[in-house]
Amino acid sequence: MVDLPPIREVIQRHGLSASKALGQNFLLDERLLSRIAAIPGSLDGKAVLEIGPGPGGLTRALLRAGAKVTAIEMDRRCLPALAELDAAFPGQLAVVEGDAMKLDHDALLGEPYAVLANLPYNVGTALFVRWLGGEAWPPQWTSLTLMFQLEVAQRIVAQSGTGAYGRLALLAQWRSNARLAMKVHRSAFTPPPKVMSAVVHVEPKEQPEGVSARTLERLTEAAFGQRRKMLRQSLKGVSGAIAALEAVGIDPQRRAETVSVDEFVALARALDAAA
């Protein structure tokens, strides 16, 4: 086991402070970080993508687990601290300075990879939508283990009939398995955020046949864009949707939050079949 100084000491030595503009909140508890790194199972020898490593708290847990880490960091202040980890774990860490929203992750890794990240709050949802969207499936990533604000995490794993259920739940669950793996108290961060956080773990599963991601996106955008309205109202702008509701036996007087993931998939399949 490589002997490393406490993360708090690294932060102080390099004069680092969490940037509100970059959505940073640093995790210092190494036992907690090791638990997060263990969520996907063994990482020994496996490729891992980390977004926004900051001073490298989660990074060191991943390296200690034997992972080959590619870390994307846009805050230049953090690069010297990450360079120390590179020296401590030769050949295991590649640091890319840049904006994760603008980089091609698949091309960067060049092989199947797991994603583990304490995501910056200001880009977390956008990155999540990007990883789960699009027609190409299965993805090159093998799992996503991501820290979110608790409210966002609950929206990702929500079931139909609940107030948190919406487009994020559909996106996460129609061709993936999503679970809330761990809640994290705000006191674990420096500085402490105003809200609780949680780690979500997502693994891709087989995509339902005969369903286009774009069709499902159009349906859910219309349905949840006016979630208080009945489906016959919210979906009237989607060509063929009302007929598709009848074809699959969904009452047009229901509201979007009562329609399950499987029912939305069936509705999208009927739309694509009629096109």
C-alpha positions in Angstrom: 0.0 0.0 0.0 1.4 3.3 -1.1 1.8 5.7 1.9 0.2 9.1 1.1 -0.4 12.2 3.1 -3.9 13.0 4.3 -6.0 14.8 1.6 -6.5 17.8 3.9 -2.7 18.2 4.0 -2.5 18.0 0.2 -5.2 20.7 -0.1 -3.4 23.0 2.4 0.1 22.4 0.9 -1.1 23.4 -2.6 -3.3 26.2 -1.4 -6.5 24.7 -2.9 -10.0 25.9 -2.1 -13.2 24.5 -3.6 -14.4 26.7 -6.5 -18.1 27.6 -6.3 -18.0 28.5 -10.0 -16.8 25.0 -10.9 -19.3 23.3 -8.6 -16.5 21.8 -6.5 -16.9 20.1 -3.1 -14.0 18.1 -1.9 -14.4 14.7 -0.1 -11.8 14.1 2.6 -12.9 10.8 4.3 -10.7 8.1 2.8 -12.8 5.2 4.2 -15.8 6.7 2.5 -13.9 7.2 -0.7 -12.7 3.5 -0.6 -16.4 2.4 -0.2 -17.4 4.4 -3.2 -14.5 2.9 -5.2 -15.7 -0.6 -4.3 -19.3 -0.1 -5.5 -18.7 -1.4 -9.1 -16.8 -4.4 -7.9 -13.2 -5.2 -8.5 -11.4 -2.5 -10.5 -8.0 -4.2 -10.6 -6.5 -3.7 -14.0 -9.6 -2.0 -15.3 -10.0 1.3 -17.1 -11.8 4.0 -15.2 -12.8 7.5 -16.2 -13.0 10.1 -13.5 -14.4 13.6 -14.0 -13.3 16.5 -11.8 -10.8 14.7 -9.5 -9.9 18.0 -7.8 -7.1 17.2 -5.3 -7.4 13.5 -6.0 -9.3 12.1 -3.0 -11.4 9.6 -5.0 -8.5 9.2 -7.5 -6.2 7.7 -4.8 -8.9 5.3 -3.8 -9.3 4.1 -7.4 -5.5 3.8 -7.8 -5.3 1.8 -4.6 -8.0 -0.5 -6.0 -5.7 -1.2 -9.0 -7.6 0.8 -11.6 -6.1 2.4 -14.6 -7.5 5.9 -14.2 -8.0 8.6 -16.8 -8.9 11.8 -15.0 -10.3 14.9 -16.7 -9.7 18.1 -14.8 -10.3 21.7 -16.0 -9.0 23.4 -12.8 -5.3 23.9 -13.4 -4.7 24.5 -9.7 -5.3 20.8 -9.0 -2.8 19.5 -11.5 0.3 19.6 -9.2 -1.6 17.5 -6.6 -2.6 15.0 -9.3 1.0 14.9 -10.6 2.0 13.6 -7.1 -0.4 10.7 -7.5 0.9 10.0 -10.9 4.4 9.7 -9.4 3.2 7.5 -6.5 1.3 5.1 -8.9 3.5 5.0 -12.0 1.7 3.9 -15.2 -1.8 3.9 -13.6 -2.9 7.6 -13.9 -3.4 9.8 -17.0 -4.5 13.3 -16.3 -6.2 15.2 -19.1 -6.6 19.0 -18.7 -9.9 20.0 -20.3 -13.7 20.3 -20.2 -15.4 16.9 -19.9 -18.4 18.2 -21.7 -16.3 18.9 -24.8 -14.2 15.7 -24.9 -14.9 12.4 -26.6 -14.7 10.0 -23.6 -14.8 6.8 -25.7 -12.0 8.0 -27.9 -10.0 9.1 -24.9 -10.2 5.7 -23.2 -10.1 3.5 -26.3 -11.5 0.4 -24.4 -14.4 -0.5 -22.2 -14.4 1.6 -19.0 -16.2 2.3 -15.8 -17.1 5.8 -14.8 -16.6 6.9 -11.2 -16.9 10.5 -10.2 -17.8 13.0 -7.5 -19.4 15.1 -10.2 -19.2 18.9 -10.1 -22.8 19.9 -9.3 -22.9 22.3 -12.2 -22.4 19.7 -14.9 -23.5 16.4 -13.3 -26.9 16.1 -14.8 -25.7 17.1 -18.3 -23.0 14.5 -18.3 -25.4 11.9 -17.0 -27.9 12.6 -19.8 -25.0 12.5 -22.3 -23.8 9.0 -21.1 -27.3 7.6 -21.2 -28.6 9.2 -24.4 -28.3 8.5 -28.1 -29.1 5.6 -30.3 -25.8 3.7 -29.9 -26.2 0.8 -27.4 -24.7 -0.9 -25.5 -22.3 1.9 -24.6 -18.6 1.6 -24.2 -18.9 2.4 -20.5 -19.6 -0.7 -18.3 -21.0 1.2 -15.3 -21.6 4.7 -13.9 -21.0 5.3 -10.2 -21.7 8.9 -9.7 -22.2 11.4 -6.8 -25.2 13.7 -7.1 -27.3 15.9 -4.9 -29.7 13.6 -3.1 -32.7 15.1 -4.8 -31.2 14.4 -8.3 -30.3 10.8 -7.2 -33.8 10.2 -6.1 -35.2 11.4 -9.5 -32.9 9.0 -11.3 -34.1 5.9 -9.3 -37.7 7.1 -8.9 -40.7 4.8 -9.6 -43.9 5.8 -11.4 -46.5 7.3 -9.2 -44.1 9.3 -7.2 -43.4 13.0 -7.4 -39.7 12.5 -8.2 -40.6 10.3 -11.3 -39.9 12.0 -14.6 -37.6 12.2 -17.6 -34.4 11.4 -15.7 -35.9 8.1 -14.3 -37.1 7.1 -17.8 -33.6 7.9 -19.3 -31.9 5.9 -16.6 -34.2 2.9 -16.4 -35.5 2.0 -19.9 -32.2 0.3 -20.9 -30.2 0.4 -17.7 -30.5 -0.7 -14.1 -30.1 2.2 -11.7 -29.9 2.0 -7.9 -29.1 4.4 -5.1 -26.0 2.8 -3.7 -25.1 5.2 -0.8 -26.3 8.4 0.9 -23.5 10.8 1.9 -24.0 13.4 4.6 -23.1 17.0 3.7 -20.5 17.1 6.5 -18.3 14.7 4.5 -17.5 17.5 2.1 -15.2 20.5 2.3 -16.9 23.0 2.1 -20.2 21.3 3.2 -22.8 21.8 0.5 -26.3 23.0 1.6 -27.9 19.7 0.6 -27.3 16.0 1.2 -25.7 13.8 -1.5 -26.0 10.3 -2.8 -24.1 7.9 -5.0 -26.0 6.3 -7.9 -24.8 3.1 -9.6 -26.0 2.4 -13.2 -25.3 -0.6 -15.3 -26.5 -0.9 -19.0 -28.9 -3.7 -19.9 -30.2 -4.9 -23.3 -32.1 -2.2 -25.2 -35.8 -3.1 -25.8 -36.3 -4.1 -29.4 -38.2 -1.9 -31.8 -37.7 1.3 -29.8 -35.8 4.4 -30.9 -34.1 6.5 -28.2 -35.2 9.6 -30.1 -38.9 8.5 -30.1 -38.8 7.9 -26.3 -37.1 11.2 -25.7 -39.8 13.0 -27.7 -42.6 11.3 -25.8 -41.2 11.9 -22.4 -40.3 15.5 -23.2 -43.9 16.2 -24.2 -45.5 14.1 -21.4 -43.4 15.5 -18.6 -43.2 19.0 -20.1 -46.9 19.3 -19.0 -46.9 16.7 -16.3 -50.1 18.1 -14.6 -52.1 17.6 -17.8 -53.7 14.4 -19.0 -51.8 12.5 -21.7 -54.5 13.3 -24.3 -53.5 17.0 -23.8 -49.7 16.7 -23.2 -49.1 14.3 -26.2 -51.4 15.9 -28.7 -48.4 17.6 -30.4 -46.7 14.2 -31.0 -48.0 12.8 -34.3 -49.7 9.4 -33.8 -49.3 9.4 -30.0 -53.0 9.4 -29.2 -53.6 6.5 -31.5 -50.6 4.7 -30.0 -52.1 5.2 -26.5 -55.2 3.4 -27.6 -53.2 0.7 -29.3 -51.3 -0.3 -26.2 -54.2 0.2 -23.8 -53.1 3.3 -21.9 -56.0 5.5 -20.7 -55.4 9.0 -22.2 -56.9 10.5 -19.1 -53.8 9.4 -17.1 -51.0 11.7 -16.2 -47.3 11.1 -17.2 -46.2 10.4 -13.6 -48.5 7.3 -13.4 -47.1 5.7 -16.6 -44.4 3.1 -15.9 -41.1 2.8 -17.8 -42.4 -0.3 -19.5 -45.6 1.5 -20.6 -43.6 4.4 -22.1 -41.4 1.8 -23.9 -44.5 0.1 -25.3 -45.9 3.5 -26.4 -42.7 4.4 -28.2 -42.6 1.0 -29.9 -46.1 1.5 -31.1 -45.2 4.9 -32.5 -42.1 3.6 -34.3 -44.1 0.7 -35.7 -46.7 3.0 -37.1 -44.2 5.4 -38.6 
